[in-house]
């Protein structure tokens, strides 16, 4: 494996900083493509086991490179601990596709690409351009936001606070270890010359409703989804979040979704507040984990997130940072 070396013209990023995982890499590449500044990233995922790029990370970097026409990318392969990227011209309004060939999270492929698609800096076209992304892999995976979170929490957050209105269609769910899930994302550009607004979230407000969805697919019986929902509702009730009490509405839908590769079970919850905040939580079914435990895990995570009094959950703490900067495309 060839190891790229930095030169004096590029920005060097130490991938072992902060949590030392994939987030610093995704942020660095998105900013590099947007600002047209070349970067050299070393010590990639130094605090993970194993360190270095996994297939989903390499696929995300390659996708950004494709969107950034004329770019140069080296080191984007499995196991690599260093990459170098010289961005080109971001091309919006086309249809791109990416598939790591594993159950790597499609939400993280979206996370690295979405910021690159928001602005129309074309000198020849002042109209709104809509870019489409077909992303394959794991729609519901561990250590990453499930696609249901993107649909019900992340995208509504972007619309409410930033005026960004991407849409997403869940075509097929995919689980560990095979992946095979598929989503179609449409991202319209902002009006030419428009910057993202600044963001100040200081008051969470009171919880007005808690919503959720539970899905089951494959060989698993439908009743399991209903049992997960019931367990979550009971746990929320024990913490004081009861339907019809203190003006709170609690509604968790349970349904079968056989448009999937393989069998899976999961739940996503989100709480809405009177100040416009959305706090999310989720849990996945696993072997030897009872369905009651799945529902309780998601409810417990939401209860803890709400007890902190913050305006965002842990996923949004990371995800919104990419959008809380003000970019102006000249």
N, C-alpha and C positions, 0 to 999 in steps of 0.2 A: 504494500500500500504506500503510495507516495504521500509525503507530508508537506503541505503547502507552507511556505514561510512568508511572514509579513514583509512589506516594504514601508518606506517612510511616508507614503502618501495615504495610508489607510488607518482607520481607527481600530485599535486593538481592544478586544473584549475578553476578560477572564471569566470563562464559564463556570468556575468554581465558586464565584461570589454568590452572596445571598443564599438561597436554598440549594444552589449548585445542581439544579436539574434542567429540564427543558425549557422552562419559562423564559429565562434570560436569553436563550438562543432564539426563541420565537419573537420576542420583543425586538432584539437586535436586528434580525433580518427584516422585519416589517418596517422599522425605522430607517434602515439602510436603503431599502427600496424606495420609500417615500421621499427621503431627503437626498437620494442619489449620492450617498457617501459610501465608498467601499469599506468593508470591514474584514478583520481577521479575528476569528474566535478560537480560543484554545481552552484546554482543560474542560472540554464539553462533558456535561453531566458527571463531573468529577465526584459528586457526593451520592451517586446512584450505583446500584449493583445490578448488572455490570455497568461500568462507565462507558462513555462514548455514545455515538449515535445508534439508536434503534431504527428499524425500518420506517416507522411512522415519522420520526424526526427527519430522516434523510428525504422521505417523500415530500414532506412539507417544505423543505429547503428547495428541492427541485421544482416544486410547484411555483414558488415565488420567483425562481429564476426564469421559468417559462413565461409567467405573466410580465416579467421585466425583460422585454425583448432586447436582445443584443447583450445581455448580461454574461458574465463569466463566473462560473462556480466550480470550485475544486474542493475535494475532500468529503463530499456529501455521499458517503457510503457507510454501510453498517460497520460499527466498531470504531469509526474514525473519531479522534479526539480533537482534531483541528479542521476548520473550514475557512475558505477565503471566498469572498463574494464581491464582485464589481458590478453594481446594478446598471441596468440599461434604462430604456423608456418603458414605463408601465403602460400596458395596452388594455383598456377597458372595452366593454361591449362585445366580447367574444365568449365562447363556451370552452371552459377548461375542465380537465378531469384529472383525478389523482386516486391511486389505490396502492397502499403499502403492501398488499398481499397478505396481511395479517389482520388481527383484531385491533390494531392501533386505532385510537379514538378519532372518529371523523370530526368531533367538536374541536380537537386541537389542530387538525388540518385547516379547519375554518378559521380558527383563532389567528393563525400566522398569516392567512391570506386576506381576510376581510379588510383590514386597514388599508391595504394596497389598492383596493377597488373603489374607494369612496369618492375620489376626486377626479374631475375631468380637467386635465391640464393640456388637452389637445388644442392646438392653435387653429385647427381647421374645422372643428365641430363644437359648437357651443350648446348642443342639445344634451339632454340626459341620456346617458349610455347605461344599458343594463348588461351586466356581466353574469353569466351563469356558471355555476360550479357543480359538477357531478363528483361527489366525494364518496368513496367506498371504504369499508373497514368495519370497525366496531362502533355501533351506534349507542350501545349501552355497555360500558366497560368500567373497570375499576380505576381509581386514581385519575379520573377525568370527568368533566360534566357530561351527563347523559344527553342525548339529543332532545329529550323531553324538557330538560332544563333550558336548553337553547331556545326552544319554541315558546315556553311559558314564562321564562324569567329573563334571560339575556336579551332576546330581541325586543320584548316589550320595554325593557329598561332603556335600550338604545333609542327606541322611538320616543319615549317620554322625555328623556333628558337631553338627547342630542339631535332629535329630528331625523334620525337615520331609520330607513324603512326597508331593510332586507326581508325577504320571505324565504320560507323553507318548506319543502315537501318531503316527508318521510316515505320513501318508496319501499324500503325493506329494512327490517331490523337485522342486525348482525351481532353475534356474541363471541366471547372468548371460547375456544381458541381459533375458530375458523374465520371469524369476521364475516365478510360477505354482505354486510349491510350497505345501504345506498341512500343518499339524500341528494336532492336537487335544490341548490340555493340560488336565488336571484338577488343581485346587488345593484340597485340603481345608483348612479353617481349623484352627488350633491350638485346644486346649481354652481356653474363656473364662478370661481372667485370666492365662494363661501367657505368660511372657516368653521370648525366645530366650536360650539359655545363652551365657555368655561363651566366648571361644575363645582357646586358647593352643597354638600349634603350634611346638614347639622342636626336635623330633627327627624327621627324615624316616624313619630306619630303613633296613634293607637291602631292595633290590629282590627280590621273590619271583616276580613274573611280569610279562611284557609281553604285552599283548593288542592286537588291532587288527581293524579291518574295512576292506575295500576294496570299493567299489561301482563298477559301470559300467552305463551305461544308454544308450538311444537306438540310434544306428547303430554305436556302438563295439562291437567284438568282445569276447566274454567273456574271451578269453585275455589281454587287456590288464590286467585286474584281477589275474590270477595273476602276471603279470610285475611289476606294482607290488609285490605282496606279497613276491615273491622278492627284489626289489631291497632292500626294507626289511629283510628277514631277514638278507641278506648284510651290509648295512651295520651292523646291530646286532651281528652276530657279530664283525665286525672290531673293534668297540669292547669286546668281552668279554661281550656279552649274548647268550649262545648257549643254545638249548634244551637242558636237561639238564645244563648246566654250572653249578657253584656253587649248585645247588639252584634255578636259575631256569627257569621254564617260559615258552617263547615260542610264542604261537599267534596267527596272523593269518589271518582268514577272508577269502576273496575270493569274491564272488558277483555275479550279475547282478541289477539292480533296475530293471525297466522301468516301474515305477509312478512315472513322472517326466514332466515337460514338457521335452522336448529331450534332448540328449545331454550326458553328463557323466561325469567320472571323479574319484575322490578317495579319500583314505585318512586314517583317524584311528587313532592309537596311544595307549595309556595304560599306564603302569607302576604296579603295585601294590607297596606296601612292607609290611614286617611291623609297622609302626607305624600302619597305616591310611591312609597318604597315597596320593593318586592324582595322577600327573603325566601330562599329556596333550601331544599334538602332532598336527599335521595338515598335509596338503598337497593342493592341487587340481591337476588336469590342466588344461593350457592349450595353445593352438595353439603349435606349434614347441617344445614341451617334451616330451622323451622320457619314456616311462613309467618308465624306470629312474630318471630324475631325480626324478620325483614320489615314488617310494618312498624314494629316498635323502634327499630334502628332509625328509620326515616323520621318518625315522630320525635324521637329523642334529639336527633340532630337539629330539627327545626326549633324545638323547645330551647335548646342551648343557644342557638343563634339569636332567638328572640330575647333570651334572658340577658344577653350582652348589651342590648339596647342600641346596637349599631344600625346603620342605615343600609348596609349591604351584608351579604353572606361571604364566606371564604372564597367562593368562585368569583363573585363579582369584585371582591377586593383586588383580584388579579386581573380579571377581564376588563374592568372599566378603566384601568390605568392606561391602556393603549389609546383610549378615546378621550381622556381627560386633559390631553394636551391640545393646544389650539394650532392647527395647521392652516396655513394660507398658501395656496398654490398660485404662484405668479403666472 
